[in-house]
């Protein structure tokens, strides 16, 4: 097997959490057709104008009832998907009412497996996090703090075995081009051993920059979704993406008109190559 990294790096191995409240109908409806969704939920805060970043800024610090209602709406939406990448979730602090939003959305969406990646720890005031929700137990899970300014991260989940395994990476990238390309170079390395790849998240740039002007340019990825996702009330920029390797088929793709954040969610149904079909029965391993 080729070397995974061009230089020595530490890999943080972790286990998915098991949602013991998940119901028996939590499994994917089709082991070969997988429904993906990526959503920057902005900690459950509704934003419908630029002025709200100022007038509603207190909601980033204190709990409020609207946040709970929004999370219920998001949880209902997520119930139609098999693998979900979340950005800007709170891992349990004052502003979220000490609720781990990743865990809560796993329960609301009936996902058996979930993982929270904490990127900024502000103690009792905020726990900035990414999240991954899945109906299939990952065979391997890695937590990667990304290079560049602190506070950005990626989660790598491996499904399947051997050459037919698929790597799904959930991420939230930096705003600046230089830092973002540094992070994309790192992500290219962590998936270098995989043939089948899905990269999903808030990437803070357009598809052309990702596929042509970044370290991903040599990977032959596809970005079928090019519709604007930000700002949610008047979308003008395509910042949220699901990038896939060419062997994966596409059945549906869309930006959903679901305005409970300042970003819109992006969804895609992918068709796995025949030997790559995911198991349709729940794993007996409960992390």
Backbone torsions as a table, in degrees:
resi	resn	phi	psi	omega
1	UNK	NA	136.9	-179.3
2	UNK	-66.8	158.3	176.4
3	UNK	-62.9	136.7	-175.5
4	UNK	-78.7	-34.6	-175.8
5	UNK	-123.7	150.2	177.6
6	UNK	-76.4	-16.2	174.8
7	UNK	-148.0	166.2	-176.1
8	UNK	-64.4	131.4	176.0
9	UNK	-137.8	148.0	174.5
10	UNK	-87.7	136.4	178.9
11	UNK	-110.4	125.4	179.9
12	UNK	-91.8	104.4	177.8
13	UNK	-83.9	143.4	-177.7
14	UNK	-148.4	172.3	179.2
15	UNK	-116.5	143.5	173.1
16	UNK	-69.6	144.9	172.7
17	UNK	-78.9	145.7	180.0
18	UNK	-103.5	126.7	179.1
19	UNK	-87.2	100.9	-176.6
20	UNK	-71.3	-10.4	178.1
21	UNK	-89.6	-2.8	-177.9
22	UNK	-66.8	143.3	-178.0
23	UNK	-89.7	162.9	-178.1
24	UNK	-60.1	-22.8	-179.0
25	UNK	-85.3	17.4	-176.4
26	UNK	-76.9	-12.9	-174.8
27	UNK	-73.5	156.7	176.8
28	UNK	-57.2	144.4	179.6
29	UNK	-71.9	-24.1	-176.2
30	UNK	-145.6	119.6	-176.0
31	UNK	-70.2	-12.8	-178.6
32	UNK	-108.7	-20.2	177.0
33	UNK	-107.6	112.8	-173.4
34	UNK	-112.4	129.6	-178.6
35	UNK	-96.4	119.9	-176.6
36	UNK	-109.5	147.2	174.0
37	UNK	-147.2	139.0	174.4
38	UNK	-125.0	135.6	-173.3
39	UNK	-150.8	121.8	167.9
40	UNK	-85.9	107.2	-170.5
41	UNK	-90.3	-3.6	178.7
42	UNK	47.5	44.5	175.8
43	UNK	57.9	24.3	179.1
44	UNK	80.5	18.2	-178.3
45	UNK	-97.1	127.3	174.2
46	UNK	-79.0	135.3	176.5
47	UNK	-134.8	127.7	-178.8
48	UNK	-132.5	13.2	174.9
49	UNK	-166.5	152.9	-179.6
50	UNK	-61.1	-31.4	-179.0
51	UNK	-64.2	-21.7	-179.9
52	UNK	-67.6	-21.3	175.8
53	UNK	-62.5	-25.2	176.9
54	UNK	-95.1	-52.4	-173.2
55	UNK	-70.6	-23.2	179.4
56	UNK	-112.2	17.0	-178.0
57	UNK	-62.7	-28.0	179.8
58	UNK	-61.1	-23.1	-179.1
59	UNK	-70.5	-15.5	174.4
60	UNK	-78.1	-7.7	-175.7
61	UNK	-118.1	-29.2	-172.4
62	UNK	-125.7	151.9	178.5
63	UNK	-71.5	155.0	176.4
64	UNK	-157.6	153.4	-173.8
65	UNK	-65.1	-33.9	-179.1
66	UNK	-57.9	-35.5	-179.4
67	UNK	-60.2	-43.0	-178.8
68	UNK	-66.2	-39.9	178.5
69	UNK	-66.0	-40.1	179.3
70	UNK	-64.7	-40.4	178.9
71	UNK	-64.2	-35.3	176.1
72	UNK	-64.4	-40.6	177.3
73	UNK	-64.0	-43.2	179.8
74	UNK	-63.8	-44.4	179.3
75	UNK	-58.7	-39.0	177.5
76	UNK	-63.8	-42.5	178.0
77	UNK	-61.9	-45.2	-174.0
78	UNK	-64.7	-21.9	-177.8
79	UNK	-59.4	-16.6	-179.8
80	UNK	-90.9	2.8	-172.6
81	UNK	-121.5	160.5	-175.2
82	UNK	-101.8	-37.6	177.7
83	UNK	-133.7	126.3	-175.0
84	UNK	-127.0	131.5	172.2
85	UNK	-103.8	127.6	179.7
86	UNK	-114.5	139.0	172.6
87	UNK	-124.5	154.7	179.4
88	UNK	55.7	48.2	170.3
89	UNK	-97.0	159.6	175.3
90	UNK	-106.6	134.8	-176.3
91	UNK	-88.2	9.5	178.1
92	UNK	116.9	95.9	-178.5
93	UNK	-155.5	-174.0	-179.2
94	UNK	-55.0	-47.3	-173.2
95	UNK	-66.3	-26.2	179.5
96	UNK	-99.8	11.5	-176.2
97	UNK	66.3	30.6	-179.3
98	UNK	59.9	30.2	176.8
99	UNK	-104.1	128.7	172.6
100	UNK	-74.8	108.2	-173.5
101	UNK	-67.6	-29.8	177.2
102	UNK	-66.0	-46.8	178.0
103	UNK	-63.2	-42.3	-179.7
104	UNK	-62.0	-42.0	179.7
105	UNK	-70.1	-31.3	173.6
106	UNK	-62.0	-40.4	179.3
107	UNK	-71.0	-43.9	-179.2
108	UNK	-66.5	-35.4	-179.3
109	UNK	-91.1	0.1	178.6
110	UNK	61.7	48.1	176.2
111	UNK	-98.0	128.0	178.7
112	UNK	-69.6	-27.4	-172.6
113	UNK	-128.6	138.6	178.9
114	UNK	-150.6	155.5	176.6
115	UNK	-144.4	134.3	176.7
116	UNK	-109.0	126.9	175.0
117	UNK	-107.6	112.8	179.8
118	UNK	-85.4	123.1	-176.4
119	UNK	-105.1	-32.7	176.0
120	UNK	-134.9	121.5	-178.9
121	UNK	-104.3	103.0	176.6
122	UNK	-104.5	32.9	175.6
123	UNK	61.0	-134.7	-176.5
124	UNK	-72.1	-7.6	-173.5
125	UNK	-91.9	-33.3	-179.6
126	UNK	-165.7	142.9	175.5
127	UNK	-129.5	81.9	-177.4
128	UNK	-64.8	128.7	-171.4
129	UNK	-146.7	154.1	161.8
130	UNK	-100.2	163.1	178.2
131	UNK	-143.8	154.2	174.1
132	UNK	-132.2	127.1	176.6
133	UNK	-118.4	136.8	-178.2
134	UNK	-149.4	147.7	177.5
135	UNK	-90.6	-9.8	179.1
136	UNK	-118.3	134.8	-179.9
137	UNK	-66.5	124.6	176.1
138	UNK	-69.2	140.3	175.9
139	UNK	-73.5	-20.0	-174.5
140	UNK	-157.4	138.9	-177.5
141	UNK	-140.2	132.1	-179.3
142	UNK	-129.0	140.8	177.2
143	UNK	-108.7	118.0	-175.3
144	UNK	-120.5	104.2	164.6
145	UNK	-63.5	133.3	-175.0
146	UNK	-89.0	150.2	177.5
147	UNK	-66.2	165.4	-177.5
148	UNK	97.5	-160.9	-179.0
149	UNK	-56.0	141.8	-178.3
150	UNK	-61.7	148.9	173.4
151	UNK	110.0	4.2	178.0
152	UNK	-117.6	143.8	-177.2
153	UNK	-152.0	169.5	177.7
154	UNK	-139.4	146.0	175.9
155	UNK	-116.4	125.2	177.1
156	UNK	-107.6	123.8	176.3
157	UNK	-119.4	131.0	178.5
158	UNK	-104.7	129.8	176.5
159	UNK	-120.6	134.3	-177.5
160	UNK	87.6	179.9	-173.8
161	UNK	-129.4	155.4	172.5
162	UNK	62.1	-147.2	-177.2
163	UNK	-66.2	-18.5	-177.9
164	UNK	-92.8	3.9	-179.8
165	UNK	-67.0	151.9	175.5
166	UNK	-117.6	133.5	178.0
167	UNK	-101.6	123.8	176.5
168	UNK	-113.3	122.0	-179.0
169	UNK	-116.5	122.1	174.6
170	UNK	-100.7	133.8	-172.4
171	UNK	-149.8	161.5	169.1
172	UNK	-137.3	113.3	-170.9
173	UNK	-97.3	166.5	-177.2
174	UNK	-70.8	161.5	177.8
175	UNK	-76.5	-38.2	-175.6
176	UNK	-79.5	144.4	-176.6
177	UNK	-61.8	-44.9	-176.4
178	UNK	-63.5	-48.2	179.6
179	UNK	-65.7	-40.0	-179.2
180	UNK	-63.8	-42.1	178.3
181	UNK	-67.2	-33.7	173.6
182	UNK	-61.2	-42.5	179.4
183	UNK	-68.8	-39.2	179.0
184	UNK	-67.5	-33.9	174.0
185	UNK	-63.2	-39.6	177.5
186	UNK	-64.8	-45.0	-179.5
187	UNK	-63.8	-38.7	176.3
188	UNK	-57.1	-39.2	-179.6
189	UNK	-70.8	-38.8	-175.2
190	UNK	-72.4	-16.8	176.4
191	UNK	-106.5	11.5	-172.6
192	UNK	-64.2	-21.9	-179.4
193	UNK	-89.5	-1.2	-173.7
194	UNK	-106.8	142.6	175.3
195	UNK	-88.9	-37.8	-176.5
196	UNK	-105.2	120.0	-169.3
197	UNK	-135.6	139.0	169.9
198	UNK	-128.9	123.0	174.3
199	UNK	-113.3	126.8	-175.5
200	UNK	-143.1	142.1	177.6
201	UNK	152.7	-172.9	174.5
202	UNK	-85.7	105.9	-173.8
203	UNK	-102.6	-1.9	171.5
204	UNK	57.2	27.1	174.0
205	UNK	-161.4	169.5	-177.2
206	UNK	-82.6	160.8	-176.3
207	UNK	-59.0	-38.8	-179.3
208	UNK	-59.5	-41.9	178.4
209	UNK	-65.3	-35.7	-179.2
210	UNK	-70.0	-44.3	-172.1
211	UNK	-88.1	-21.6	-174.8
212	UNK	-115.4	-38.4	-171.8
213	UNK	-114.8	31.4	-179.8
214	UNK	-140.7	172.4	177.2
215	UNK	-61.1	-11.6	177.4
216	UNK	-79.1	-7.5	-171.7
217	UNK	-60.9	-24.6	-178.2
218	UNK	-88.6	1.2	-171.4
219	UNK	-95.4	-6.1	178.7
220	UNK	59.3	36.6	177.9
221	UNK	-79.7	161.4	175.6
222	UNK	-115.6	144.8	175.4
223	UNK	-124.1	78.3	-173.7
224	UNK	-65.0	-23.9	-176.6
225	UNK	-96.9	119.2	-179.8
226	UNK	-126.6	9.8	179.8
227	UNK	-76.2	152.5	-177.3
228	UNK	-68.8	142.8	179.8
229	UNK	-122.9	-7.5	-175.6
230	UNK	-143.1	140.2	-9.3
231	UNK	-76.7	155.2	-171.3
232	UNK	-61.8	-31.2	-175.9
233	UNK	-80.7	-19.2	176.3
234	UNK	-156.3	76.0	-171.0
235	UNK	-59.2	128.4	-179.4
236	UNK	-131.8	-21.2	-176.2
237	UNK	-127.4	138.3	178.9
238	UNK	-95.8	94.6	-175.1
239	UNK	-107.6	-18.4	-174.8
240	UNK	-108.8	130.9	-169.8
241	UNK	-139.8	155.6	162.5
242	UNK	-124.7	109.4	179.5
243	UNK	-101.0	137.2	-176.4
244	UNK	-133.7	154.0	175.8
245	UNK	-76.0	156.1	-169.2
246	UNK	-66.0	-20.0	-178.3
247	UNK	-74.5	-14.6	-177.9
248	UNK	-90.1	129.9	178.7
249	UNK	-82.6	161.3	-179.6
250	UNK	-124.0	130.7	177.2
251	UNK	-107.9	-44.2	179.3
252	UNK	-140.5	151.8	173.0
253	UNK	-154.4	142.7	-177.5
254	UNK	-166.2	156.3	164.7
255	UNK	-100.8	124.3	-171.7
256	UNK	-86.2	134.7	177.6
257	UNK	-77.6	71.4	-171.5
258	UNK	-128.6	88.7	-168.8
259	UNK	-95.9	76.3	173.2
260	UNK	-119.5	13.6	-179.6
261	UNK	-147.4	-174.9	172.6
262	UNK	-90.5	-4.7	172.8
263	UNK	-114.9	154.7	170.6
264	UNK	-97.9	145.7	177.5
265	UNK	-75.2	149.2	176.5
266	UNK	-116.0	136.2	-175.0
267	UNK	-129.1	151.7	178.9
268	UNK	-156.9	138.0	171.1
269	UNK	-100.7	125.2	178.1
270	UNK	-112.6	149.2	178.1
271	UNK	-108.5	119.9	-178.0
272	UNK	-80.6	147.0	172.6
273	UNK	-56.1	148.3	-172.1
274	UNK	-47.7	-47.3	-177.6
275	UNK	-72.2	-9.3	-172.7
276	UNK	-95.9	1.1	-174.3
277	UNK	-53.1	132.1	-179.1
278	UNK	-74.8	153.0	179.4
279	UNK	-63.1	145.3	179.2
280	UNK	-107.0	20.8	172.4
281	UNK	-130.1	147.4	-170.6
282	UNK	-69.6	139.0	178.0
283	UNK	-65.5	146.6	177.0
284	UNK	-83.3	-9.1	177.7
285	UNK	-81.9	122.3	-176.5
286	UNK	-121.8	102.7	-176.8
287	UNK	-79.6	NA	NA
